[in-house]
Amino acid sequence: MSNLDRNDEILCNYSGLNLSDAQDLLNTLQQLRQLVIKEGEKIFNQWRSQIQRQVFVNSSRNLAYYLALRRHDLRQVQAALMPWGLSLRRIEAQVLPNLDAAIATLGAICQADPDSLPKRPSVEEFFVGDRLLQEYTEELFGNTRNQRQVRIIVTLPTPAASNYELVRNLIQRGCNCVRINCAHDTVNEWSAMIANVRLAAIETGYRCKVLMDLGGSKPRIGMAIAPQSPQRIYRGDCILLTRNLPTTICSDCFQANCSLPEVLDQLKVGATVWIDDGSIGAQVESLTPDGVMLRITHANLKGSKIPHQKGLNFPDTDLLLRGCLKSPSR
């Protein structure tokens, strides 16, 4: 909504209206409906070009309408609807049908001209979201067994590529879906895992879905060099995070290269950096031609080793990185 014109960002407050009269309440809901459609379409049109699957269009439009609706303070309207046995609660799944149903009911109470009212939605329209959720869940995770409401998903370990019995036992015992972590192993192992899953599904008679979890861009420490032995770093020490492999020992600080050099261009002074799943914390102290100078803020009291090939995390920096690596996407 941040891209909408400022003039359109109007929060309607109905606290000053007299909604004790059914006709006034009906008029208010009809005006609200028009605003929701107008504002919702503006939001939806910002997304339209990015929606790749046509089956998502209606759900996306409903979400846009809900965001538009939430820009209005409806507490007074909700209170006014209660004496008439009506409510706009739980409206998020089907925004327009819920509004139309409330308007149609109030219109009947007020004996309004039917031509001035939206058509009362069918019962089926209120359960479209539930039906779609069920369909997409089964499409993605497969069917359940023995009337279970949940699916069992298992991440396959590397041995699943060569151990068929392991995979067969998983499916036999109720696994509905397997996950292959493409950040590990190779295409050969992935293919072997999938082949074992397909064969086990045939032999057991149980379908099993396969999810391929694509490995994304992962900034890591490449090679690290300490100014002196042993290679331990303490709180208050510095690390020069470089674009290229360090080749010479620096007498003043540790050096380590980042596996994704483009990350360094996006860091700012004061940014937080975590190393090895948070075991070492640092803050960007300065930006230099050679890289980024980090000051250690968290480390083991006895000193921490700078690990090779461990992850780098930048929690308060919005990084612009490639979505996934090329090899898994094939």
Secondary structure, 3 states (H helix, E strand, C coil): CCCCCHHHCCCCECCCCCCCCHHHHHHHHHHHHHHHHHHHHHHHHHHHHHCCCHHHHHHHHHHHHHHHHCCCECHHHHHHHHHHCCCCCCCCCCHHHHHHHHHHHHHHHHCCCHHHCCCCCCHHHHHHHHHHHHHHHHHHHCCCCCCCCCCCEEECCHHHHCCHHHHHHHHHCCCCEEEEECCCCCHHHHHHHHHHHHHHHHHHCCCCEEEEECCCCCCEEEEEECCCCCCEECCCCEEEEECCCCCCCCCCCEEEEECCHHHHHHCCCCCEEEECCCCEEEEEEEEECCEEEEEEEECCCCCEECCCCCEEECCCCCCCCCCCCHHHHC
